């Protein structure tokens, strides 16, 4: 025989935890900090692709690299001036 009451309480706790988690990451600073890592990833992958001459067309890799570097600079400045210093 199953206990549906404890299962309902567990579901309510899980939903409350998920709500708190989503509210904590939906602040602008989350996206600034997350953006730094995304642009860093784009820059590293583009640089690696240019160096090893792998799959993507060269023009796409160059655009990807430019977007990555510019985004990393902008987000890096925002994060370092607002959240670090």
Secondary structure, DSSP 8 states (H G I E B T S, - for coil): ---HHHHHHHHHHHHHHHHHHHHHH-SHHHHHHHHHHHHHHHHHHHHHHHHHT-SS-HHHHHHHHHHHHHHHHHHHHHHIIIII-
